[in-house]
Amino acid sequence: PLSHINVLSQNRGTPNMGLRGAWTNETLRALDGAWVELRVGAFDWSVREVTEAEAEAWWEANRPAPLDVPPMDLSVQAITPIGAVLAPPPSTLQDALHHAIPAFGGKVSHFAAMARVDAIPTPAAFAVPVFFFDQFMEQNGLWDELDAMLVDPEFVNDRAIKRARLAALRASIEAGTVDPAALQALHAVLDADFPGQRMRFRSSTNAEDVSGFNGAGLYESRTYDPEDPEKPLLNAVRQVWASVYSDRAFAEREYYGIDHRNIGMALLSHRGFPTEDANGVAITANVFDPAGVEPAF
């Protein structure tokens, strides 16, 4: 129930269907490459071909109101221990989260809130604020590249061109130069607090884990292992940053009317768990009962 795809489907009100034999299903294969309307019930489903105009009309009628995401807060310019992310009491937790998310993103901020609860075991962690993502984009000329894409009619209107240019932008990010001082600061934290440890770098944008938009599964997490030359530090950092412009993340933000130019990626880092048996999403509400009759944690 709390897998990424279920959480996303519940958030946006779209069906999530598992169908055995879907890849060889004659009905579906006959519609390969076509616009379709899929209807899913508890025990049955139907699919029919529609025109692109019909699809666009349905989306326009059912599109959620544009989501106003707070702009990036670039005032926090230091790698930060997880315990220092949120303002201390007497600030309320809600106010502390509201203040932290523009600088650290939703995942870091809520992880910091969980770390305040003694009954929840949370690993030692640190945050790389969105300042470093903005600095990287600026120094590599990538904000200019994105700005040009966003006003290009071909990019806006042609899905194939959009996918190709987003892939090119991700490639530019993954090959970009990280500021030497930023890299030195990151190494200093790792050497001092996590020497020789396998580390996980996780996405934390200012447009995920926020009210009205959970963003579950949209962005990437990557591993840095000082003992494995196949998992270098720079690759982990840049690949998470690049996932801001994955096809699925870009499309989801577009559907919710979120300004792409306003999105910054912070990083949450803690030790890796190579032998984990399972993972999931923790939500402080029952997403299957939005009326709140059956609250859950």
Steps between C-alpha positions, in 0.01 A plus 500: 500500500787741562714418197603802294258427217204455734576821685530694173181348360309582816633855501395576142189279486618272218443123485777255584434163339701180499419280199653159443602440141476870411800489264330239279139615549348532150270786597787708636741408221250620241510843665878531515592862423141626520334742742271301730256537783554239773227433754572281800251352743550273797469186289490611136651746255442642156707689247405688183680714247446877517638797311775719641247783512269289719788419732606864525141606571468242779830604657406867483168430670660289773830679547567606861538866585859622445716427802693794635841375616709730720811627320841360582661642813868549409599655831609166652842443346652231720465123519279451805466220759147364503450620858555862394256505206189603695463804720500393868197539728309715588448505123215266413588202281270630225677838498842335512416282198357797309824689558733207419346359181607787265864445604509125562204353312220284633686174557782650706260713703264217586788263572625760746155503660502120533845520660344704781279206602690279743291194417598510131853370431658725237858475375749784529461724195587833346346730241647676197270804455356615167763777490752250363263386224435861399873576507572197280228593248621860486869421465438248221264727305215253546240749623538679166457168318182425696361852447545464123319165504203625697418772245567287191163409337643175361611391846168599656277336240691199364536214747780329304705819490430559869628153594814542287588843637433397861733204445765739364457728802540206738815395316638855536431491875663160541812629322505846662775645721428521873645802679833391660414663834164320509665167424763562767230578757314179410815289533575665835162394643532146364857459629418640844162339572469202263855378430513213252123453505272419210263799472160554345420837339127563476296763321335782693337767286286789612217336298466163671355391832306826512130564549309392189797337328694205639723435198561141608744319272551791259866556576805277537720382787860395438775325695857614567738227611863597572596135452332466160645693202169439319320721756697827522383798702459747215287258299263446793454874560457601136266212414264596781511864387434392140184314604331841546453482124397137459208454262265387776594780741471766232162368382361476854602856585356617169165337579489677836598836352828518695757748367800289392731798537409517867614147586820434694648169610649454844658170603435281802791270575531218752677165508392246241309182577621247240322208672159667538202267460237761417432870476193717479342839564408632844199731504340665804149449368281226355518580129215258432266699723544868409197586716719433803253264666777242539824692559820300496875532541 
